[in-house]
Amino acid sequence: MADGFAAAVVEWYRENRRDLPWRRDGFTAWGTLVSEFMLQQTPVARVIPHLEEWLTRWPTPAALASVPPGEAVRAWKSLGYPRRALWLHAAAVAITEQHGGVVPDDVEALLALPGIGDYTARAVAVFAYGHRHPVVDTNIRRVIARAVDGLGEAAAPAKRDLAAMEALLPRDRPSAAAFNAGMMELGAVVCVARSPRCDACPLAAADACAWRTAGYPAYDGPRKPAQKRYEGSDRQVRGRIMAELRASHLPVSDAELENVWPDAAQRERALAGLLADGLAVAAEDGYTLP
């Protein structure tokens, strides 16, 4: 099954893949690393303009490492989860100091960098350097759950996910890289969480989807808890404070922050969290980016 499964995905991917910056010839390993940081929990359409702006300003790890981390946070703008900017800056410093400014190609060396987990390390090794490793993200887990396991949704992430992907992975490097990318693409544009486009799926055409064969049984396993409301949450307050800090190159005073959010207790709680996370720094006249 694995050979036919992989061949169907690779052929479909090579004919249907979206034209994305990180898939173009000549895209650097540093660009791949930056894109993977930005794509965590952020849609592709929002990432692309930020990525191009970022790489124009900081085309190498050394270029980013040469500025204060607060500049990375400022440039992160509205991408969300700004701690990623701090981690990316820290990774750039480590790459510059420990690897001569060259993004390493080894998974273990990548994992040793700040802010890089198993997925990102494997993604860089595969997509930037062409090494053969299974890569598993949310989209791939969904495709495997449906096509291989016959389930409507994927269970919680687990170590077995890598073994499941490894079992499907072609032996040669180019096909393995294309298969990793193809499974992601399939989950992103066809085998989506809601209203999957089974009529456009190469696995359905190849009669290789267990979920389709079983008649699309409803998923009855554990589900993710519903995401908390953003409006009125501490996350929203943090975002408001961060926007104020990014907009100023001078310390922002407590009086200025009072205009950001009316609830003093919630505002102070959000500010304390930002200070603890290193996203804000106390200064003599208020608060600044790090």
C-alpha positions as CSV (number, residue, x, y, z in Angstrom):
1,M,0.0,0.0,0.0
2,A,2.7,2.5,1.0
3,D,4.3,2.7,-2.5
4,G,1.1,3.3,-4.3
5,F,-0.1,5.7,-1.5
6,A,3.1,7.8,-1.7
7,A,3.2,7.8,-5.5
8,A,-0.3,9.1,-5.7
9,V,0.5,11.9,-3.3
10,V,3.8,12.9,-4.9
11,E,2.3,12.9,-8.4
12,W,-0.6,15.1,-7.3
13,Y,1.7,17.4,-5.4
14,R,4.1,18.0,-8.3
15,E,1.1,18.9,-10.5
16,N,-1.0,20.9,-8.0
17,R,1.3,22.5,-5.4
18,R,0.8,26.2,-4.6
19,D,3.6,28.6,-5.6
20,L,4.9,29.6,-2.1
21,P,8.2,31.4,-1.4
22,W,9.7,28.6,0.6
23,R,9.2,26.1,-2.3
24,R,11.1,28.1,-4.9
25,D,14.5,27.3,-6.1
26,G,17.3,29.1,-4.3
27,F,15.3,29.8,-1.2
28,T,17.7,29.7,1.7
29,A,17.9,27.4,4.7
30,W,17.6,30.6,6.9
31,G,14.5,31.5,5.0
32,T,13.0,28.1,5.5
33,L,13.7,28.3,9.3
34,V,12.1,31.8,9.5
35,S,9.0,30.6,7.5
36,E,8.6,27.6,9.8
37,F,8.6,29.9,12.9
38,M,6.1,32.2,11.3
39,L,3.8,29.5,10.0
40,Q,3.2,28.1,13.5
41,Q,-0.5,28.8,14.2
42,T,-0.6,31.5,11.5
43,P,-2.2,31.2,8.1
44,V,0.0,31.2,5.0
45,A,-1.6,34.3,3.5
46,R,-0.7,36.4,6.6
47,V,2.8,35.0,6.7
48,I,4.0,35.7,3.1
49,P,4.2,39.5,3.3
50,H,5.8,39.4,6.7
51,L,8.3,36.8,5.6
52,E,9.4,38.8,2.5
53,E,9.8,41.9,4.6
54,W,11.7,40.1,7.3
55,L,14.2,38.4,4.9
56,T,14.8,41.7,3.1
57,R,15.7,43.3,6.3
58,W,17.6,40.3,7.9
59,P,18.7,38.0,5.0
60,T,21.0,36.0,7.3
61,P,21.1,34.8,10.9
62,A,24.0,37.1,11.6
63,A,22.0,40.1,10.4
64,L,19.2,39.4,12.8
65,A,21.6,38.5,15.6
66,S,23.2,42.0,15.3
67,V,20.1,43.8,16.5
68,P,18.4,43.8,19.9
69,P,15.7,41.2,20.3
70,G,13.1,44.0,20.7
71,E,13.6,44.8,17.0
72,A,12.6,41.3,16.1
73,V,9.5,41.6,18.3
74,R,8.7,45.0,16.7
75,A,9.0,43.5,13.2
76,W,6.8,40.6,14.2
77,K,3.8,43.0,14.1
78,S,0.5,41.3,14.0
79,L,1.6,37.7,13.4
80,G,0.5,36.8,16.9
81,Y,2.3,34.7,19.6
82,P,5.3,37.2,19.7
83,R,7.4,35.0,21.8
84,R,8.2,33.3,18.5
85,A,10.1,36.4,17.6
86,L,12.2,36.2,20.7
87,W,13.0,32.5,20.1
88,L,13.9,33.2,16.4
89,H,16.2,36.0,17.5
90,A,17.8,33.6,20.1
91,A,18.2,30.9,17.4
92,A,19.9,33.5,15.1
93,V,22.4,34.3,17.8
94,A,23.1,30.7,18.5
95,I,23.5,29.9,14.7
96,T,25.9,32.9,14.4
97,E,28.0,32.1,17.4
98,Q,28.0,28.3,17.2
99,H,27.6,27.4,13.5
100,G,29.4,30.2,11.8
101,G,26.2,31.8,10.6
102,V,25.0,28.7,8.7
103,V,21.8,27.0,9.7
104,P,22.7,23.4,10.6
105,D,21.3,20.5,8.5
106,D,21.4,17.9,11.3
107,V,18.2,17.3,13.3
108,E,19.9,17.0,16.6
109,A,21.9,20.2,16.0
110,L,18.7,22.0,15.0
111,L,16.9,20.7,18.1
112,A,19.7,22.2,20.3
113,L,18.8,25.7,19.0
114,P,16.5,27.9,21.1
115,G,12.8,27.6,20.3
116,I,13.1,24.7,17.8
117,G,11.1,21.6,18.4
118,D,10.9,18.2,16.7
119,Y,8.6,19.4,13.8
120,T,10.7,22.5,13.0
121,A,14.0,20.6,13.1
122,R,12.8,17.9,10.8
123,A,11.1,20.4,8.4
124,V,14.3,22.4,8.0
125,A,16.4,19.3,7.5
126,V,14.0,18.0,4.9
127,F,12.8,21.1,3.0
128,A,16.0,23.1,3.2
129,Y,18.6,20.3,2.9
130,G,16.7,17.4,1.3
131,H,17.4,14.9,4.0
132,R,15.1,11.9,4.5
133,H,13.0,12.2,7.7
134,P,9.3,11.9,8.4
135,V,7.7,15.3,9.1
136,V,4.4,15.5,10.9
137,D,2.2,18.5,11.3
138,T,-1.5,18.9,12.0
139,N,-2.4,18.5,8.3
140,I,-0.4,15.3,7.9
141,R,-1.9,13.8,11.0
142,R,-5.4,14.4,9.7
143,V,-4.6,12.8,6.3
144,I,-3.1,9.7,8.0
145,A,-6.0,9.4,10.4
146,R,-8.5,9.4,7.6
147,A,-6.6,7.6,4.7
148,V,-4.8,5.0,6.8
149,D,-6.7,4.6,10.0
150,G,-10.2,5.3,8.7
151,L,-11.0,8.0,11.3
152,G,-12.7,11.3,10.6
153,E,-10.2,13.2,12.8
154,A,-6.7,12.7,14.3
155,A,-6.2,11.8,17.9
156,A,-3.9,13.8,20.1
157,P,-0.3,14.1,18.9
158,A,1.9,11.3,19.9
159,K,5.3,9.7,19.1
160,R,3.5,7.1,17.0
161,D,2.8,9.8,14.4
162,L,6.4,9.8,13.2
163,A,6.3,6.0,12.9
164,A,3.1,6.2,10.9
165,M,4.6,8.7,8.5
166,E,7.9,6.8,8.3
167,A,5.9,3.7,7.2
168,L,4.6,5.6,4.2
169,L,7.8,7.5,3.3
170,P,9.6,6.7,0.0
171,R,13.2,5.5,0.2
172,D,14.8,8.0,-2.1
173,R,15.4,11.5,-0.8
174,P,13.7,13.6,-3.5
175,S,10.5,11.5,-3.4
176,A,10.6,11.5,0.4
177,A,10.8,15.3,0.5
178,A,8.1,15.7,-2.1
179,F,5.9,13.2,-0.1
180,N,6.3,15.2,3.1
181,A,5.4,18.4,1.4
182,G,2.6,16.7,-0.6
183,M,0.9,15.3,2.6
184,M,1.0,18.8,4.1
185,E,-0.5,20.4,1.0
186,L,-3.1,17.7,0.8
187,G,-4.2,18.4,4.3
188,A,-4.1,22.1,3.8
189,V,-6.2,22.4,0.6
190,V,-8.1,19.2,0.1
191,C,-8.3,17.0,3.2
192,V,-9.3,19.9,5.3
193,A,-10.8,19.6,8.8
194,R,-14.3,20.7,7.7
195,S,-15.9,19.9,4.3
196,P,-13.0,17.9,2.8
197,R,-12.9,18.0,-1.0
198,C,-12.8,14.2,-1.5
199,D,-13.6,14.6,-5.2
200,A,-10.2,16.3,-5.7
201,C,-8.2,13.9,-3.6
202,P,-5.6,11.7,-5.3
203,L,-6.1,9.1,-2.5
204,A,-9.8,8.8,-3.3
205,A,-9.0,8.4,-7.0
206,A,-6.4,5.7,-6.1
207,D,-8.9,3.9,-3.8
208,A,-6.4,4.4,-1.0
209,C,-8.5,6.2,1.6
210,A,-9.8,4.0,4.4
211,W,-12.2,6.6,5.7
212,R,-13.9,6.9,2.3
213,T,-14.0,3.1,1.9
214,A,-15.7,2.8,5.3
215,G,-18.4,5.3,4.3
216,Y,-17.0,8.3,6.2
217,P,-17.9,7.2,9.7
218,A,-18.4,10.0,12.3
219,Y,-15.5,10.6,14.6
220,D,-16.3,9.5,18.2
221,G,-13.0,10.0,19.9
222,P,-11.8,12.7,22.3
223,R,-12.0,16.3,20.9
224,K,-9.9,19.3,21.5
225,P,-11.3,21.7,24.0
226,A,-13.0,24.8,22.5
227,Q,-10.7,27.8,22.2
228,K,-11.4,30.5,24.7
229,R,-12.9,33.8,23.5
230,Y,-10.3,36.4,22.4
231,E,-12.5,39.4,23.0
232,G,-12.0,40.6,26.5
233,S,-9.4,38.0,27.3
234,D,-5.9,38.5,28.8
235,R,-4.5,37.7,25.3
236,Q,-6.3,40.7,23.9
237,V,-4.9,42.9,26.6
238,R,-1.4,41.6,26.0
239,G,-1.9,42.3,22.3
240,R,-3.0,45.9,23.0
241,I,0.0,46.5,25.3
242,M,2.4,45.0,22.7
243,A,1.0,47.2,20.0
244,E,1.7,50.2,22.2
245,L,5.3,49.1,22.8
246,R,6.0,48.3,19.2
247,A,4.7,51.8,18.1
248,S,7.1,53.6,20.4
249,H,10.9,53.9,20.5
250,L,10.6,55.6,23.9
251,P,9.5,54.0,27.2
252,V,5.7,53.8,27.5
253,S,4.5,55.1,30.8
254,D,2.0,53.6,33.2
255,A,-0.3,56.6,32.4
256,E,-0.1,55.8,28.7
257,L,-0.9,52.2,29.3
258,E,-4.0,53.2,31.3
259,N,-5.5,54.3,28.0
260,V,-4.9,50.8,26.5
261,W,-7.3,48.9,28.7
262,P,-9.7,50.2,31.4
263,D,-9.6,47.2,33.8
264,A,-6.6,48.0,35.9
265,A,-6.3,44.5,37.4
266,Q,-6.5,42.8,34.1
267,R,-4.1,45.3,32.5
268,E,-1.5,44.8,35.3
269,R,-1.9,41.0,35.0
270,A,-1.3,41.1,31.3
271,L,1.7,43.4,31.7
272,A,3.2,41.2,34.4
273,G,2.9,38.2,32.0
274,L,4.7,40.2,29.3
275,L,7.5,41.1,31.7
276,A,7.8,37.5,32.8
277,D,8.0,36.3,29.2
278,G,10.7,38.8,28.3
279,L,8.5,40.6,25.8
280,A,8.5,43.8,27.8
281,V,11.2,45.3,29.9
282,A,10.8,47.8,32.8
283,A,12.6,51.1,32.2
284,E,13.1,54.2,34.3
285,D,10.1,56.0,32.7
286,G,7.9,53.0,31.8
287,Y,8.3,49.9,29.6
288,T,10.0,49.1,26.4
289,L,10.6,46.1,24.1
290,P,13.6,44.0,25.1
